[in-house]
Amino acid sequence: MLPVIALVGRPNVGKSTLFNQLTRSRDALVADFPGLTRDRQYGPGRVGGFPYMVVDTGGLSGEAETLDDLMARQTRQAIDESDVVLFMVDGRDGLTAADESIARDLRTRGKQVVLVVNKTDGLDVDQAMAEFHSLGFGVPRAIAASHGRGIAGLMDAVREHLPDAETVEAEAERWPGIRIAFVGRPNAGKSTLINRILGEERVVATEVPGTTRDSIFIPFERDGQAYTLIDTAGVRRRARVHEAIEKFSVVKTLQAIDAAHVVVMVLDAREGISEQDAHLLGVVMDAGRALVLAINKWDGLDSDQRDRVRHELDLKLPFLDFAERRFISALHGTGVGDLFGHVKRAYDSAFIKVSTNELTKLLEAAVAAHQPPLVRGRRVKLRYAHQGGQNPPVIVIHGNQTDRLPGSYKRYLTNHYRQQLDLVGTPIRLEFRTGENPYAGRRQKLTPRQQYRRKRMMKHVKKG
């Protein structure tokens, strides 16, 4: 499971700015006035060289009578579910009564807290941090989030408080066999589908959206193969989410996606493909997980409605042409048993092992069929390929000028490998490596004859 890092502090101390820096995104709105962040924002961390999830929260004033109750409960829920809390304070404003109140609240929760002093650019750092030692959270870490200074050192300090990679992997391996995460919008039929697979009412399933709150791991065996079914909370648009606990369930869903080997995306055929469905599928793609599309509630639709759904799938989800589709009815069991065949094929494709010799031969065949384009008059050369990882399959291609290879040719190579290796249900990631030019920065040394000819040529040039 991905460890969770929560950003906590009073309004306008720079939590959203730090969130954008850690996620290498611009997902959190940033402005120079307090209280802009009302909802919790979450995203995968990309700074520090280790996997984690970072959560941006609304500002806490430290005064209970003026707090927005919903926002405060949401922030405290994020603290309770986190592994490490980054308590942010403002180095320019100094220590305030609100900071002290928040610190008292954090101490009662028994969480690992790293004190972060932001906005220290242009200040005497030691002087700015001196008064914050009294909060009792150890040595403060000075950063300037808007400029990205001190963030790498901060994450090194945070890493000491997080479970190591072996512990995280051991937690995931505690669940046997192929781990399958069922994700989708609320009321799409995820819990009903799991109950149908198990043949019993293992999880609560009602027509009320948002019944499932947490991710539930269920060991299961079928035809001698061990599985772990993961039922997740439904993810819907933020504007329709009103309960704090439901908002934090999104983090649990993202952790389930990361822990899974294969993701089954449950779509509601009667509701159609929404923007939220496409966004959630994009999250699955970013995680690199194998994918099966389960279009639920297929029973009762006439031929025109079914044609409309198929057309909508092709129109709105063209980037998922590799994922297999299964039209099912979780309530009546139609097509549910065949899901496991798709899951097994996707799993086998995600964990395929291919030799360097085979990958290089396939690369040579692709280049022979369609040469890479010219870049500044020079042909991009692709020399050899080898496998760099699994789940998803990573293919590392070595050559020269690979950084200038256009996206269209990269997609051609992806499709070529997918077709030749017969991979279904899993994305493929290509990484390109350019070898160093041994002559870079070296000037050619002219022979005496070449120097003489150069001088004669320059005389003619000057006369002209």
C-alpha positions in Angstrom: 0.0 0.0 0.0 1.3 3.5 -0.8 2.2 5.4 2.4 0.2 8.7 2.8 1.7 12.1 3.6 -0.7 14.8 4.8 0.0 18.5 4.5 -1.5 20.4 7.5 -1.3 24.0 8.7 -3.2 27.2 9.0 -4.5 29.0 5.8 -2.0 30.6 3.4 1.2 28.9 4.6 1.8 27.3 1.2 0.4 23.8 1.5 -1.0 23.8 -2.0 2.2 25.2 -3.4 4.2 22.3 -1.8 1.6 19.8 -3.0 2.1 21.0 -6.6 5.9 20.7 -6.1 5.7 17.2 -4.7 3.3 15.9 -7.4 5.0 17.8 -10.2 1.6 19.1 -11.2 -0.6 22.1 -11.0 -3.6 20.3 -9.7 -4.0 22.4 -6.5 -5.2 26.0 -6.9 -2.7 28.6 -5.6 -3.3 32.2 -4.8 -2.1 34.9 -2.4 -5.1 34.8 -0.1 -6.1 32.4 2.7 -8.9 29.8 2.6 -8.6 29.0 -1.1 -8.4 25.2 -0.5 -11.7 23.9 0.8 -11.6 20.3 -0.6 -9.0 17.8 0.0 -6.7 17.2 -3.0 -4.6 14.1 -3.5 -2.0 12.9 -5.9 1.0 10.6 -6.3 4.3 12.0 -5.1 7.1 12.3 -7.7 9.9 13.9 -5.5 12.2 11.8 -3.4 12.7 8.7 -5.4 10.2 6.5 -3.4 6.4 5.9 -3.9 3.9 7.7 -1.7 0.6 9.7 -1.9 0.4 13.3 -0.8 -2.8 14.9 0.5 -3.4 18.6 0.5 -6.0 19.8 3.1 -7.9 22.9 3.9 -6.3 25.4 6.3 -7.0 25.2 10.1 -7.3 28.4 11.9 -6.8 26.7 15.3 -10.0 28.3 16.6 -12.8 25.8 16.9 -15.6 28.3 17.0 -14.6 29.7 13.6 -13.8 26.5 11.8 -15.9 25.2 9.0 -17.0 21.9 10.6 -16.9 19.8 7.4 -13.5 21.1 6.3 -12.0 20.6 9.8 -13.4 17.0 10.0 -12.0 16.2 6.6 -8.6 17.5 7.5 -8.5 15.5 10.7 -9.6 12.4 8.9 -6.7 12.9 6.5 -4.4 13.2 9.6 -5.8 10.0 11.1 -5.3 8.0 7.9 -1.8 9.3 7.1 1.6 7.8 7.9 3.4 11.2 8.2 2.1 14.7 8.7 3.9 17.7 7.3 3.0 20.5 9.7 3.6 23.7 7.7 4.2 27.1 9.3 5.0 30.5 7.8 8.6 31.7 8.4 7.7 35.3 7.6 4.7 35.5 10.0 6.5 33.7 12.8 4.9 31.5 15.5 1.2 32.3 16.0 -1.4 31.2 18.4 -3.1 29.2 15.6 0.1 27.3 15.0 0.3 26.4 18.7 -3.3 25.2 18.8 -2.8 23.0 15.7 0.4 21.6 17.3 -1.5 20.6 20.5 -4.1 18.8 18.3 -1.4 17.0 16.4 0.4 15.8 19.6 -2.8 14.2 20.8 -3.1 12.1 17.6 0.3 10.3 18.0 1.3 10.7 14.4 4.8 11.2 13.0 5.1 14.9 12.4 7.7 16.8 10.5 7.7 20.6 11.1 8.2 22.5 7.8 9.0 26.3 7.9 8.0 27.7 4.5 8.7 31.1 2.9 12.2 31.3 4.2 13.6 32.8 0.9 15.4 36.1 1.6 15.4 35.5 5.4 18.1 34.5 7.9 17.1 30.8 8.1 18.4 30.1 11.6 16.7 33.2 13.0 13.4 32.4 11.2 13.3 28.8 12.6 14.5 29.6 16.1 11.1 30.2 17.7 9.5 27.1 16.1 11.6 24.8 18.2 9.3 25.4 21.1 6.5 23.4 19.3 8.4 20.2 20.2 8.5 18.5 16.8 12.3 18.2 16.6 14.4 20.2 14.2 12.3 22.2 11.7 13.0 21.9 8.0 13.3 25.2 6.1 12.0 25.4 2.5 10.8 27.8 -0.1 7.9 25.9 -1.8 7.3 28.5 -4.4 10.9 28.2 -5.7 11.4 24.5 -4.9 14.2 25.1 -2.5 14.9 22.6 0.3 12.1 20.2 -0.9 14.5 17.3 -1.8 16.2 17.5 1.7 12.7 17.6 3.3 11.7 14.4 1.5 14.9 12.7 2.6 13.9 13.5 6.2 10.3 12.3 5.6 11.5 9.0 4.2 13.1 8.0 7.5 9.6 8.0 9.1 7.9 6.0 6.3 7.9 2.2 6.1 10.7 0.9 3.8 10.0 -0.6 0.4 10.4 -4.2 1.8 7.7 -3.5 4.4 5.4 -2.0 1.9 5.9 -5.0 -0.4 5.4 -7.4 2.4 2.1 -5.8 3.3 1.0 -6.2 -0.4 2.2 -9.8 -0.5 0.1 -10.6 2.6 -2.8 -11.1 0.2 -2.2 -14.2 -2.0 -2.6 -14.8 -5.7 -3.7 -12.4 -8.3 -5.0 -9.2 -6.7 -8.0 -7.7 -8.5 -9.3 -4.3 -7.6 -12.9 -3.5 -8.6 -13.3 0.3 -9.2 -15.8 2.7 -10.6 -18.4 5.2 -9.7 -20.8 4.8 -6.8 -23.7 2.4 -7.5 -22.1 0.9 -10.6 -22.4 -2.6 -9.1 -19.0 -3.3 -7.7 -20.2 -4.9 -4.5 -22.9 -6.8 -6.3 -20.4 -8.2 -8.7 -18.1 -9.4 -5.9 -21.1 -11.0 -4.1 -22.0 -12.7 -7.4 -18.5 -14.0 -7.8 -18.3 -15.3 -4.2 -21.8 -16.7 -4.3 -22.7 -15.1 -1.0 -23.5 -11.7 0.5 -19.9 -11.0 1.6 -20.1 -7.2 1.2 -23.0 -4.8 1.7 -24.7 -3.9 -1.6 -27.6 -1.5 -1.8 -29.0 0.9 -4.4 -27.8 3.8 -2.2 -24.6 5.3 -3.7 -21.6 5.3 -1.4 -22.4 2.2 0.6 -18.8 1.0 0.6 -16.5 3.3 2.6 -13.2 1.4 2.8 -11.3 -1.0 0.6 -12.1 -4.6 1.5 -9.7 -7.4 0.7 -11.3 -10.9 0.2 -9.2 -14.0 -0.5 -10.8 -16.3 -3.1 -9.9 -19.4 -5.1 -11.1 -20.5 -8.5 -10.0 -23.5 -10.5 -6.9 -23.9 -8.3 -5.8 -20.3 -8.8 -5.7 -18.0 -5.7 -7.1 -14.5 -6.0 -7.7 -11.5 -3.7 -10.7 -9.5 -4.6 -10.6 -5.8 -3.5 -13.9 -4.0 -3.2 -13.3 -0.2 -3.3 -15.4 2.9 -2.6 -17.1 4.5 -5.5 -15.4 7.7 -6.9 -17.6 10.5 -8.1 -17.2 14.1 -9.0 -16.1 16.3 -6.1 -19.0 18.6 -6.4 -21.4 15.7 -5.5 -19.4 14.6 -2.5 -20.6 16.0 0.8 -19.3 13.6 3.5 -15.7 13.9 4.7 -15.2 10.2 5.1 -16.4 9.6 1.5 -13.9 12.1 0.3 -11.0 10.3 2.0 -12.3 7.0 0.6 -10.8 8.2 -2.7 -7.3 7.8 -1.2 -8.2 4.2 -0.2 -9.3 3.5 -3.8 -6.0 4.8 -5.2 -4.1 2.7 -2.7 -6.1 -0.3 -3.8 -5.3 0.4 -7.5 -1.6 0.5 -6.6 -1.8 -2.8 -4.6 -3.6 -4.6 -7.4 -2.2 -6.7 -10.2 -5.4 -6.3 -12.4 -8.1 -3.6 -12.2 -11.6 -4.3 -13.2 -13.3 -1.1 -14.1 -17.1 -1.5 -13.6 -19.1 0.8 -15.8 -22.8 1.4 -15.6 -24.3 0.8 -19.1 -27.5 2.6 -18.3 -25.7 5.8 -17.2 -23.2 5.8 -20.0 -19.5 6.8 -19.9 -19.0 9.9 -17.8 -16.1 12.2 -17.5 -15.4 10.8 -14.0 -15.1 7.3 -15.5 -12.5 8.6 -18.0 -10.6 10.4 -15.3 -10.5 7.2 -13.1 -9.3 5.2 -16.0 -6.6 7.7 -16.5 -5.5 7.1 -12.9 -5.3 3.4 -13.6 -3.3 4.0 -16.7 -0.8 6.3 -14.8 -0.4 3.5 -12.3 0.4 1.1 -15.2 -2.1 -1.5 -14.0 -3.5 -4.3 -16.3 -7.2 -3.5 -17.0 -10.5 -5.2 -17.8 -13.6 -3.3 -18.6 -16.8 -4.7 -17.2 -19.9 -3.0 -18.6 -22.6 -3.8 -16.0 -26.4 -3.7 -16.1 -26.3 -4.9 -19.7 -29.6 -6.8 -19.2 -32.8 -5.0 -20.1 -31.1 -2.7 -22.7 -32.5 -2.9 -26.3 -30.3 -3.2 -29.4 -30.3 0.6 -30.0 -29.1 1.3 -26.4 -26.4 -1.4 -26.7 -25.2 0.1 -30.0 -25.1 3.5 -28.3 -23.0 2.2 -25.4 -20.5 0.5 -27.8 -20.2 3.6 -29.8 -19.6 5.7 -26.7 -16.9 3.3 -25.6 -15.1 3.7 -28.9 -15.6 7.5 -28.9 -14.7 8.4 -25.3 -12.1 5.7 -24.5 -9.9 5.3 -27.6 -6.8 5.1 -25.4 -8.0 1.8 -24.0 -8.0 -0.2 -27.2 -5.8 -2.8 -25.6 -8.3 -3.5 -22.7 -10.7 -6.4 -23.2 -14.4 -5.6 -22.6 -17.0 -7.8 -21.0 -20.7 -7.0 -21.0 -22.2 -8.4 -17.8 -25.1 -8.4 -15.4 -23.8 -8.6 -11.8 -27.3 -8.9 -10.5 -28.3 -11.9 -12.6 -24.8 -13.3 -13.2 -24.7 -13.0 -17.0 -21.1 -13.1 -18.3 -19.6 -12.8 -14.8 -17.8 -16.2 -15.0 -16.0 -15.2 -18.2 -14.4 -12.2 -16.4 -11.6 -14.5 -15.0 -10.4 -15.5 -18.4 -9.9 -11.8 -19.3 -8.2 -11.2 -15.9 -5.8 -14.1 -16.3 -4.8 -13.0 -19.8 -4.3 -9.4 -18.6 -2.2 -10.7 -15.7 0.0 -13.0 -17.9 0.6 -10.1 -20.3 1.5 -7.7 -17.5 4.1 -10.1 -16.1 5.5 -11.4 -19.4 9.3 -12.0 -19.6 11.0 -11.5 -23.0 14.6 -12.0 -23.8 16.8 -9.1 -25.0 17.5 -11.0 -28.2 13.8 -11.3 -29.1 13.0 -7.6 -28.2 16.0 -6.5 -30.4 14.8 -8.6 -33.3 11.3 -7.2 -33.0 12.8 -3.7 -33.0 14.9 -4.4 -36.1 11.7 -5.7 -37.9 9.8 -2.5 -36.9 12.6 -0.2 -38.1 12.9 -2.2 -41.4 9.2 -1.8 -42.0 9.1 1.9 -41.2 12.3 3.9 -40.7 12.4 6.6 -38.0 12.0 10.1 -39.4 14.9 12.5 -40.1 15.7 15.0 -37.4 17.7 18.0 -38.6 18.9 16.0 -41.6 20.0 13.0 -39.5 18.3 9.7 -39.2 17.4 8.5 -35.6 19.1 5.2 -35.0 17.6 2.6 -32.7 20.2 -0.1 -31.9 18.8 -2.6 -29.4 16.1 -3.2 -26.8 15.8 -5.1 -23.5 13.1 -5.5 -20.8 13.2 -3.0 -17.9 10.4 -4.2 -15.7 7.0 -5.8 -15.3 3.4 -4.8 -14.4 3.4 -3.0 -16.8 6.0 -4.4 -19.2 8.8 -1.8 -19.6 10.9 -2.0 -22.8 14.1 0.0 -22.8 15.3 1.0 -26.3 18.9 2.3 -26.9 19.9 4.5 -29.8 21.0 8.0 -30.7 18.8 11.2 -30.7 16.0 9.2 -29.1 14.9 12.3 -27.2 13.9 13.7 -30.6 11.8 10.8 -31.7 8.2 12.0 -32.4 5.3 10.7 -30.4 3.7 9.1 -33.5 6.7 6.8 -34.0 6.7 5.9 -30.3 3.1 4.8 -30.6 4.0 2.8 -33.7 6.6 0.9 -31.7 4.2 0.3 -28.8 1.6 -1.1 -31.2 4.2 -3.2 -32.9 5.4 -4.8 -29.7 1.9 -5.3 -28.5 0.9 -7.1 -31.7 4.0 -9.2 -32.0 4.1 -10.3 -28.3 0.3 -10.8 -28.2 -0.2 -8.6 -25.2 -3.8 -7.8 -24.1 -5.2 -5.9 -21.2 -2.0 -4.2 -20.1 -0.3 -0.9 -21.1 3.3 -1.0 -22.4 5.9 1.6 -21.4 8.8 2.4 -23.7 11.9 4.1 -22.3 14.5 5.5 -24.6 18.2 5.8 -23.8 20.6 7.9 -25.8 24.3 6.9 -25.7 26.9 9.5 -25.0 28.7 10.9 -28.1 32.4 10.4 -27.6 33.2 13.3 -29.9 30.9 15.8 -28.2 32.8 19.0 -27.3 35.9 17.9 -29.2 37.1 20.0 -32.1 38.6 18.3 -35.1 42.4 18.9 -35.3 43.4 20.0 -38.8 46.5 18.7 -40.6 49.1 21.2 -41.9 47.8 20.8 -45.4 44.2 21.5 -44.2 45.4 24.5 -42.3 47.1 25.9 -45.5 44.0 25.3 -47.6 41.8 27.0 -44.9 44.1 30.1 -44.9 43.9 30.4 -48.7 40.1 30.1 -48.6 39.8 32.8 -45.9 41.9 35.1 -48.1 39.5 34.7 -50.9 36.6 35.3 -48.6 38.0 38.5 -47.3 38.7 39.8 -50.8 35.2 39.0 -51.8 
